[in-house]
């Protein structure tokens, strides 16, 4: 008999606008907000495994300043951090 792994709990703080949009999607799809966040997380993990850090530059838009984050700086910082761990 397989034992079910108990899901761990994670508290996530969202900007009000994102929370409103998530609620709207939940209402439109009939899925709970929690289920949508789990689906998004699985999608992020699968994309990261396939494409690596390029997904972040795709999400942030290379060369743009989205929500105060300079995506070029972020991409460079992530690449530098990764290169420290390469063997």
Order of alpha helices (4+ residues) and beta strands (2+ residues): alpha-alpha-alpha-beta-beta-alpha
